[in-house]
Amino acid sequence: MSTERTLVLVKPDGVRRALVGEVISRIETKGYSIIALRMLDADRSILERHYVEHQGKPFYEPLLEFMASGPVVKMVVQGLHAVEMVRKITGGTLPSQADMGTIRGDYS
């Protein structure tokens, strides 16, 4: 059994839509622990470091602008196989491919 930690971000649109509690609830309902939680306005330097692998791609600047458009909630989730299971809870990256019953499938 592998206890892992993973980062979860509730992006500015999720914060504006008051979905932070729903995201936390879904994670905790599956038995995972929130071991760190913080709301912040991410400045450009933080976002550039976080999204460095996307630098030079056509969506890079719009992504940084979106992520700086309002507060984000970041949390560290811990539990058995946390990385894989949080991906299942949140759903596919593209909303059109996210299964119903996942966070993205239900809210994006």
Order of alpha helices (4+ residues) and beta strands (2+ residues): beta-alpha-alpha-beta-alpha-alpha-beta-alpha-alpha
